[in-house]
C-alpha cells in the first residue's frame, strides 16, 4: 500500500514537472536588455543581437520559437540574450543572420494596408533624421492621417533592433507609461518605479530610437502640473548622450504644451526636426492609396476620394471605403472598378447619414 502511494506521488511529481516545463517553453520571453554586457563584443555581433532581442519582443515569441529559430537550447539562448554566453559567438552570429534573412523575406509580402505617399515621406524623413543625428523629432498631424501606420512601417523597414515603439497610455500616469516602455524592451513591469526606470535606461544607447505614439497623452490634465512623462523622455534622450526620441501626436499636444506653466522651450529647443503634416491633403497623398485598389480611377472617383481624404476621418475612412469596395467586387466575382467604390460610398452614406459624407 505504501509503495503504491509512493509510486503515485512520484508519477504526479513527474507530471507536474512536465507540465511546468511545457508551460515554461511556451511562455513569452522577457529577458531584460543590458547593453553594457555586450560592449566587449564586435559591433556587427552587437547589432545582430540587438535585432534578435527586439524581434522576439515585437513578435511576442516564446522560448520554444526562439530556440527553434536559432537551433540552440534554451540555456544557450538565455545566456546569449543576457550577454553571459561563453561559447562561440561566431556560431551565434551566423545563426542569427541565417534566421534574420528568413524573417525579413517573410515580412516583405505586399500588403494593401500601406503604401508610400507624401505624408509617409515626411514622417520617414523625420524619423531618419532623429536616428541619424541622435536627435528629437516631433511629428504632429490630425487624426487618421496614417501617422501610426507610417511609423510602424518605418520601424519594420528599418528593423535593425534600433527602434522601440510604444503607445502612450490614456491613463495610469508615470507608472503605466514606464510599464509600456518596459514591456517593449523586455524589462519586468512589476518592479518599483525607480528600479524599472534604471532597467529601462540600460536598454538604450545612442544607436537606438524610442518612438512614442499618442504623445499628447503624456501631458497632465492640470496645466500647473509638471509633465513628468515628458521629463522622462528628456532624461532618456539626455541631450544626445542617450537615445534618439520621436513623439507622434495630434495638434492637441502643441496647444496644451503652450497653455501649461511648464518651460515649453526645454522640449522645443531639443527638437531637431519638427514635422507638421498639412491639414489639406493633396492628390499625391491619397492617389497612391486609391491606385492600390483602382489602377486607373476616373476624374469623378478622384474628386470623391479628395472629398473623403479632406473630411472627417481622412485617409483612415478612405482606406475603409476602399476595403469595402474590394469586398463588394469580390462578391460579384469581378475586378474592382470605380462603380464598386461609388457603391461603397453610397452604402456608408446611407449607414452614417449625410454628415460630412461626399455626395
C-alpha positions as CSV (number, residue, x, y, z in Angstrom):
1,X,0.0,0.0,0.0
2,X,2.8,2.4,1.0
3,X,4.8,1.5,-2.2
4,X,1.7,2.2,-4.3
5,X,1.3,5.6,-2.7
6,X,4.9,6.5,-3.3
7,X,4.7,5.5,-6.9
8,X,1.5,7.6,-7.4
9,X,3.3,10.6,-5.7
10,X,6.3,10.1,-8.0
11,X,4.2,10.0,-11.1
12,X,2.3,13.1,-10.0
13,X,5.6,14.9,-9.4
14,X,6.9,14.0,-12.9
15,X,3.6,15.0,-14.5
16,X,3.7,18.4,-12.7
17,X,7.3,18.9,-13.7
18,X,6.5,18.0,-17.3
19,X,3.5,20.4,-17.4
20,X,5.6,23.2,-15.8
21,X,8.4,22.7,-18.4
22,X,5.8,22.7,-21.2
23,X,4.2,25.9,-19.9
24,X,7.6,27.5,-19.5
25,X,8.6,26.6,-23.0
26,X,5.5,28.4,-24.4
27,X,5.9,31.4,-22.1
28,X,6.7,34.7,-23.7
29,X,10.4,35.7,-23.5
30,X,11.0,38.6,-21.2
31,X,14.8,39.0,-20.8
32,X,15.9,42.5,-19.7
33,X,18.4,44.1,-22.1
34,X,21.6,45.4,-20.6
35,X,23.7,46.8,-23.4
36,X,26.7,47.1,-21.1
37,X,27.0,43.3,-21.1
38,X,27.6,43.4,-24.9
39,X,30.2,46.2,-25.0
40,X,33.2,43.9,-25.3
41,X,31.7,42.1,-28.4
42,X,32.4,43.1,-32.0
43,X,29.9,45.8,-33.3
44,X,28.4,43.6,-36.1
45,X,27.6,41.0,-33.5
46,X,26.1,43.6,-31.2
47,X,23.8,44.8,-34.0
48,X,22.6,41.3,-34.7
49,X,22.0,40.5,-31.1
50,X,20.1,43.8,-30.7
51,X,18.0,42.9,-33.7
52,X,17.1,39.5,-32.4
53,X,16.3,40.7,-28.9
54,X,13.9,43.3,-30.2
55,X,12.5,40.9,-32.8
56,X,11.5,38.3,-30.2
57,X,9.8,41.0,-28.2
58,X,7.9,42.6,-31.1
59,X,6.8,39.2,-32.4
60,X,5.9,38.0,-28.9
61,X,7.9,34.9,-29.4
62,X,8.1,32.2,-26.7
63,X,11.1,30.2,-25.7
64,X,10.3,27.3,-28.0
65,X,10.0,29.5,-31.0
66,X,13.2,31.4,-30.2
67,X,15.2,28.2,-29.7
68,X,13.9,26.7,-32.9
69,X,14.8,29.9,-34.8
70,X,18.5,29.6,-33.9
71,X,18.6,25.9,-33.4
72,X,20.0,26.3,-29.9
73,X,18.7,25.1,-26.5
74,X,17.0,27.5,-24.0
75,X,20.1,27.8,-21.8
76,X,22.2,29.0,-24.7
77,X,19.6,31.5,-25.9
78,X,19.1,32.9,-22.4
79,X,22.9,33.4,-21.8
80,X,23.2,34.9,-25.3
81,X,20.5,37.5,-24.6
82,X,21.9,38.2,-21.2
83,X,25.4,38.6,-22.6
84,X,26.9,35.9,-20.4
85,X,27.4,33.3,-23.1
86,X,30.9,31.8,-23.0
87,X,30.8,29.7,-26.2
88,X,31.4,30.5,-29.9
89,X,29.9,33.9,-30.6
90,X,30.8,33.4,-34.2
91,X,28.3,30.5,-34.4
92,X,25.7,32.6,-32.7
93,X,26.3,35.4,-35.3
94,X,25.8,33.0,-38.2
95,X,22.7,31.5,-36.6
96,X,21.1,34.9,-36.2
97,X,22.0,36.1,-39.7
98,X,20.5,33.0,-41.2
99,X,17.3,33.4,-39.3
100,X,17.1,37.1,-40.0
101,X,17.3,36.5,-43.8
102,X,14.3,34.2,-43.5
103,X,12.3,36.5,-41.2
104,X,12.9,39.5,-43.5
105,X,11.9,37.5,-46.6
106,X,8.6,36.6,-44.9
107,X,7.9,40.3,-43.9
108,X,8.4,41.5,-47.5
109,X,4.9,40.3,-48.6
110,X,3.0,43.1,-50.2
111,X,0.1,44.4,-48.1
112,X,-2.7,46.7,-49.0
113,X,-2.6,48.4,-45.6
114,X,0.4,50.5,-46.5
115,X,1.6,52.5,-49.5
116,X,4.1,55.3,-49.7
117,X,2.7,58.8,-50.2
118,X,3.6,62.4,-49.4
119,X,2.6,62.1,-45.8
120,X,4.6,58.9,-45.1
121,X,7.7,60.5,-46.8
122,X,7.5,63.4,-44.4
123,X,7.2,61.1,-41.4
124,X,10.0,58.8,-42.7
125,X,12.3,61.9,-43.1
126,X,11.7,63.0,-39.5
127,X,12.4,59.5,-38.1
128,X,15.5,59.1,-40.3
129,X,16.9,62.5,-39.2
130,X,16.3,61.7,-35.5
131,X,18.0,58.3,-35.6
132,X,20.9,59.5,-37.8
133,X,21.6,62.6,-35.7
134,X,20.7,61.2,-32.3
135,X,18.1,63.9,-32.0
136,X,14.4,64.5,-31.1
137,X,11.6,64.8,-33.6
138,X,8.0,65.8,-33.0
139,X,5.5,64.7,-35.7
140,X,2.2,66.5,-35.4
141,X,-0.9,65.8,-37.6
142,X,-4.6,65.4,-37.4
143,X,-6.2,62.1,-36.5
144,X,-6.4,59.3,-39.1
145,X,-3.8,60.7,-41.5
146,X,-1.8,57.5,-41.3
147,X,0.7,58.6,-38.8
148,X,0.7,55.4,-36.7
149,X,0.8,53.1,-39.8
150,X,3.7,55.0,-41.3
151,X,5.7,55.0,-38.1
152,X,5.2,51.3,-37.6
153,X,6.2,50.6,-41.3
154,X,9.3,52.7,-40.9
155,X,10.2,50.7,-37.9
156,X,9.7,47.4,-39.8
157,X,11.7,48.6,-42.8
158,X,14.5,49.8,-40.6
159,X,14.3,46.8,-38.3
160,X,17.8,46.7,-37.1
161,X,16.7,46.3,-33.5
162,X,17.2,50.1,-33.0
163,X,13.6,51.2,-32.9
164,X,11.3,50.8,-29.9
165,X,7.7,51.7,-30.5
166,X,5.2,52.4,-27.6
167,X,1.8,54.0,-27.4
168,X,1.4,56.4,-24.5
169,X,-1.4,55.0,-22.2
170,X,-4.5,57.1,-21.8
171,X,-4.5,56.6,-18.0
172,X,-2.2,55.4,-15.3
173,X,0.3,58.2,-15.2
174,X,4.1,57.7,-14.9
175,X,4.0,54.1,-13.7
176,X,1.8,53.0,-16.7
177,X,4.0,54.9,-19.1
178,X,7.1,53.2,-17.8
179,X,5.4,49.8,-17.9
180,X,4.7,50.4,-21.6
181,X,8.4,51.1,-22.3
182,X,9.5,48.2,-20.0
183,X,7.3,45.8,-21.9
184,X,8.8,46.9,-25.2
185,X,12.4,46.4,-24.2
186,X,12.0,43.2,-22.0
187,X,12.1,44.8,-18.6
188,X,9.9,43.5,-15.8
189,X,6.8,45.6,-15.4
190,X,6.3,44.7,-11.8
191,X,9.4,46.4,-10.4
192,X,9.3,49.6,-8.3
193,X,9.3,52.7,-10.4
194,X,13.0,53.7,-9.7
195,X,14.2,50.2,-10.4
196,X,12.1,49.9,-13.6
197,X,13.4,53.3,-14.8
198,X,17.0,52.3,-14.2
199,X,16.5,49.0,-16.1
200,X,14.9,50.8,-19.0
201,X,17.8,53.3,-19.4
202,X,20.2,50.3,-19.6
203,X,18.3,49.1,-22.7
204,X,19.0,52.3,-24.6
205,X,22.1,53.9,-26.1
206,X,23.0,56.4,-28.9
207,X,22.2,53.8,-31.6
208,X,18.5,53.4,-30.6
209,X,15.4,55.4,-31.0
210,X,12.4,55.5,-28.7
211,X,9.1,56.3,-30.6
212,X,6.1,57.4,-28.5
213,X,2.8,57.4,-30.3
214,X,-0.2,59.3,-29.0
215,X,2.3,61.6,-27.3
216,X,-0.4,64.2,-26.3
217,X,-1.5,61.7,-23.7
218,X,1.7,62.3,-21.8
219,X,0.6,65.8,-20.8
220,X,-1.2,66.1,-17.4
221,X,-4.8,67.4,-17.2
222,X,-3.7,70.2,-14.8
223,X,-1.8,72.9,-16.6
224,X,0.1,73.7,-13.4
225,X,1.4,70.1,-13.1
226,X,4.9,69.1,-14.2
227,X,4.6,66.8,-17.2
228,X,6.7,64.0,-15.7
229,X,6.4,61.7,-18.7
230,X,7.9,64.4,-20.9
231,X,10.7,64.8,-18.4
232,X,11.4,61.0,-18.5
233,X,11.8,61.3,-22.3
234,X,14.2,64.2,-21.8
235,X,16.2,62.2,-19.4
236,X,16.4,59.1,-21.7
237,X,17.5,61.4,-24.5
238,X,19.9,63.2,-22.2
239,X,21.0,65.9,-24.6
240,X,22.2,63.5,-27.2
241,X,24.0,61.2,-24.8
242,X,21.1,58.7,-24.6
243,X,18.9,57.5,-27.4
244,X,17.0,59.4,-30.2
245,X,13.4,60.2,-29.4
246,X,10.3,60.6,-31.7
247,X,7.0,61.9,-30.4
248,X,3.9,61.3,-32.6
249,X,0.9,63.5,-31.6
250,X,-2.1,65.5,-32.7
251,X,-2.3,69.3,-32.7
252,X,-3.6,69.0,-29.1
253,X,0.0,68.3,-27.9
254,X,1.2,71.6,-29.2
255,X,-1.8,73.5,-27.9
256,X,-1.7,72.0,-24.4
257,X,2.0,72.5,-24.0
258,X,1.7,76.2,-24.7
259,X,-1.0,76.5,-22.1
260,X,1.0,74.9,-19.3
261,X,3.3,76.6,-16.9
262,X,6.0,74.1,-17.9
263,X,9.0,75.5,-19.6
264,X,8.0,74.6,-23.2
265,X,11.4,75.7,-24.6
266,X,13.0,72.8,-22.7
267,X,11.4,70.5,-25.2
268,X,11.2,72.8,-28.2
269,X,14.9,73.6,-28.1
270,X,15.7,69.9,-28.4
271,X,13.6,69.1,-31.4
272,X,16.0,68.9,-34.3
273,X,13.3,68.0,-36.9
274,X,9.8,69.1,-36.2
275,X,7.3,67.7,-38.7
276,X,3.8,69.4,-39.1
277,X,1.7,67.4,-41.5
278,X,-0.5,69.6,-43.8
279,X,-4.2,70.0,-42.9
280,X,-5.1,69.9,-46.6
281,X,-4.1,66.7,-48.3
282,X,-3.0,66.8,-51.9
283,X,-3.6,64.3,-54.7
284,X,-0.1,62.9,-54.2
285,X,-1.2,62.0,-50.6
286,X,-4.3,59.9,-51.5
287,X,-3.7,58.8,-55.1
288,X,-1.2,56.1,-54.2
289,X,-3.8,54.6,-51.8
290,X,-6.6,54.8,-54.4
291,X,-4.5,53.3,-57.2
292,X,-3.8,50.2,-55.0
293,X,-7.4,49.3,-55.5
294,X,-8.4,51.0,-58.7
295,X,-5.5,51.3,-61.1
296,X,-7.0,53.9,-63.4
297,X,-9.6,55.9,-61.5
298,X,-11.7,58.4,-63.4
299,X,-12.0,62.1,-62.6
300,X,-15.3,61.6,-60.7
301,X,-13.7,59.0,-58.4
302,X,-10.6,61.1,-57.8
303,X,-12.8,64.0,-56.8
304,X,-14.8,61.7,-54.4
305,X,-11.5,60.4,-52.9
306,X,-10.3,64.0,-52.5
307,X,-13.5,64.8,-50.5
308,X,-13.1,61.8,-48.2
309,X,-9.4,62.5,-47.6
310,X,-10.1,66.0,-46.6
311,X,-13.2,65.3,-44.5
312,X,-13.7,63.9,-41.0
313,X,-11.8,60.6,-40.8
314,X,-9.4,61.5,-43.7
315,X,-7.2,58.7,-45.1
316,X,-8.5,56.2,-42.5
317,X,-12.0,56.5,-43.9
318,X,-10.7,56.4,-47.5
319,X,-9.0,53.0,-46.7
320,X,-12.2,51.7,-45.1
321,X,-14.2,52.7,-48.1
322,X,-11.8,51.0,-50.5
323,X,-11.7,47.8,-48.5
324,X,-15.5,47.7,-48.5
325,X,-15.3,48.2,-52.3
326,X,-12.9,45.3,-52.6
327,X,-15.3,43.0,-50.7
328,X,-18.2,44.1,-52.9
329,X,-16.2,43.4,-56.0
330,X,-15.1,40.0,-54.7
331,X,-18.7,39.0,-54.0
332,X,-19.7,40.0,-57.6
333,X,-16.8,37.9,-58.9
334,X,-15.3,40.8,-60.9
335,X,-12.2,43.0,-60.5
336,X,-12.8,46.2,-58.5
337,X,-13.9,49.2,-60.6
338,X,-15.0,52.8,-60.0
339,X,-18.6,51.7,-59.6
340,X,-17.8,49.4,-56.8
341,X,-16.2,52.3,-54.9
342,X,-19.2,54.6,-55.5
343,X,-21.5,51.8,-54.3
344,X,-19.3,51.6,-51.1
345,X,-19.5,55.4,-50.6
346,X,-23.3,55.2,-51.0
347,X,-23.6,52.4,-48.5
348,X,-21.5,54.3,-46.0
349,X,-23.5,57.5,-46.5
350,X,-26.7,55.5,-46.0
351,X,-25.5,53.9,-42.8
352,X,-23.9,57.1,-41.3
353,X,-26.4,59.7,-42.7
354,X,-25.3,62.6,-44.8
355,X,-23.0,64.0,-42.1
356,X,-19.7,65.1,-43.7
357,X,-20.0,62.5,-46.4
358,X,-19.2,63.2,-50.1
359,X,-22.1,63.3,-52.4
